[in-house]
Amino acid sequence: SSLMSTVLTDIPLAFLTGVHGDSFTILQSPEFVSFQKGDWPVSGEKIPDLVALTMGFSVQEDLTWPGLQAGPLFQRPRANVLVVVRGTDALALPQSVASYPLENPVPFTLDSVAETVHSLFAEDTPVVLQLAPSEERLYMLGKANAVFEDLPVTLQQIRARLSQDGSVLASLPLNSLSRNAEADLLFLSEVQVLHDITALLQRHRHLAKDHSPDLYSLELSGLEELSKLYGKDSPQYHDASAILASVLQKFGEDVYSLYGNSAVVEVVTVKSFQAPLTRKSRSILESKQISNPGSPYNLAYKYNFQYAVVFNIVLWLMIALALAVIAVAYNLWNMDPGYDSIIYRMTNQKIRVD
């Protein structure tokens, strides 16, 4: 079924159980990832650590936040999907697992989580997809290069996709939104990208059956552009908010189902970030290791989270072997050949002669 199959009705947002203000909302979560309902605020800079913990990875600093409880040691979700929606302070989501207020909404990325996934599951080639359509920013790693190679990236490609068969324009109630306005097309392009991602995942269902976890990070700014152009009290903004809420709900349900009810889907709604985000540009279809051994600038290798584990194994193994050598040498030095060795048994003068 299409992502846009849900019929939207003109219901005021206040009547829906939703997210108000800067928020961190859990749309879908498996039973073994336990989120507790409450009003505990979470800082924007801690979102990557929360994503890492939900995927069963360790973090550098302990996170003292009661919203997420420790889960089973040998169970981890097959995927984590984080959607950042910019430019809204009242996104109504019909159903969610839990929602928490977001404080200190600074820009963040999931680069550290992506590096952890790549370093731990390099041989399994997990899917890592980070996408921001409005900025034409795309980063793919592992199997994502093959699965999402046909995903439209630039705004020109996405707008061309809107005029093709299977476009969301055929199933969305646009109401006050226009097919000719630039801001409206940007918003509709982001909705089209969500639809295409689920369509590609449905064609490659084998991705959800491997042993490596997948990571998706999407940033949507269409609502922000609509609010700047029309204002937050405009019918265009309200219609777009209703469409996006319905689309995100359906998107979360589809991804959760495709991964066998073993995926975490989060939505971050932020009116505006407190500081501009500066990112290092990367290749569109990067597939090499994140660290660059052949760098001409003599750069150090990036820190590997397994370093501490390997270091401790080597250290204590060396200590154990050294102690064993000392113990053997000491016993050999103080050994009485007549009593302790059958080879030199005849050196004992008290031996009975038959």
Secondary structure, 3 states (H helix, E strand, C coil): CCCCCCCCCCCCHHHCCCEECCEEEEEECCCCCCECCCCCCEEHHHHHHHHHHHCCCCCCCCCCCCCECCCCCCCCCCEEEEEEEECCCEECCCCCCEEEEEECCCCCCCHHHHHHHHHHCCCCCCCEEEEEHHHCEEEEECCHHHHCCCCCCCHHHHHHHHCCCCCHHHCCCCCCCCCCCHHHHHHHHHHHHHHHHHHHHHHCHHHHHCCCCEEEEEEECHHHHHHHHHCCCCHHHHHHHHHHHHHHHHHHHHHHHHCCCCEEEEEEEECCCCCCCCCCCCCCCCCCCCCCCCCCCCCCCCCCCCHHHHHHHHHHHHHHHHHHHHHHHHHHHCCCHHHHCCCCHHHCCCCCCC
